[in-house]
Amino acid sequence: MRKENKMHAKKIKEYREKKGFTAKQLASMIGVSPPSITYFEQGLRNPTLDTLERIGDALGVDPRLLLDR
């Protein structure tokens, strides 16, 4: 896993857990499968910019915060 992917993954999981959402709940809110959230959080796949925007909206954070290093 590349370092950038790991950083993004940590941010997504961190904000999701702060909001008290399960991966399944977040997936349902943004229209992706629960395994997709797991892949994003483990750094195995990168979400598209559109998906990052939907994640940010669902978590109530600026999507750019999910990319910050």
C-alpha positions as CSV (number, residue, x, y, z in Angstrom):
1,M,0.0,0.0,0.0
2,R,1.3,3.4,-0.9
3,K,1.8,5.9,1.9
4,E,-0.8,8.3,0.3
5,N,-3.4,5.6,0.3
6,K,-2.8,4.8,3.9
7,M,-3.2,8.4,4.9
8,H,-6.5,8.7,3.0
9,A,-7.7,5.5,4.5
10,K,-6.9,6.6,8.1
11,K,-8.8,9.9,7.5
12,I,-11.9,8.2,6.1
13,K,-12.1,5.7,9.0
14,E,-11.3,8.4,11.6
15,Y,-14.1,10.7,10.5
16,R,-16.6,7.8,10.1
17,E,-15.9,6.5,13.6
18,K,-16.2,10.0,15.0
19,K,-19.7,10.3,13.6
20,G,-20.5,6.8,15.0
21,F,-21.3,5.3,11.6
22,T,-20.6,1.7,10.6
23,A,-19.1,1.0,7.3
24,K,-22.4,-0.4,6.2
25,Q,-24.3,2.8,7.2
26,L,-21.8,5.0,5.4
27,A,-22.0,2.8,2.3
28,S,-25.8,3.1,2.2
29,M,-25.6,6.9,2.7
30,I,-23.3,7.4,-0.3
31,G,-24.5,4.6,-2.6
32,V,-21.6,2.2,-2.6
33,S,-21.3,-1.3,-1.4
34,P,-20.1,-1.9,2.2
35,P,-16.9,-3.7,0.9
36,S,-16.0,-0.5,-1.0
37,I,-15.8,1.4,2.3
38,T,-13.6,-1.3,3.7
39,Y,-11.4,-1.2,0.7
40,F,-11.1,2.6,1.0
41,E,-10.3,2.4,4.7
42,Q,-7.7,-0.3,4.2
43,G,-6.1,1.7,1.3
44,L,-6.7,-1.1,-1.1
45,R,-8.7,1.1,-3.5
46,N,-9.0,4.8,-4.0
47,P,-12.4,6.5,-4.1
48,T,-13.2,8.7,-7.0
49,L,-13.3,12.4,-6.5
50,D,-17.1,12.1,-6.7
51,T,-17.2,9.4,-4.0
52,L,-14.8,11.4,-1.8
53,E,-17.2,14.4,-2.1
54,R,-20.2,12.1,-1.1
55,I,-18.2,10.7,1.8
56,G,-17.3,14.2,3.0
57,D,-21.0,15.3,2.7
58,A,-22.2,12.3,4.6
59,L,-19.6,12.8,7.4
60,G,-20.1,16.5,7.5
61,V,-16.5,17.4,6.6
62,D,-14.9,19.2,3.7
63,P,-13.8,16.4,1.3
64,R,-10.4,18.1,1.2
65,L,-9.8,17.1,4.8
66,L,-9.9,13.5,3.7
67,L,-7.0,14.2,1.4
68,D,-4.8,16.3,3.8
69,R,-1.6,14.8,4.8
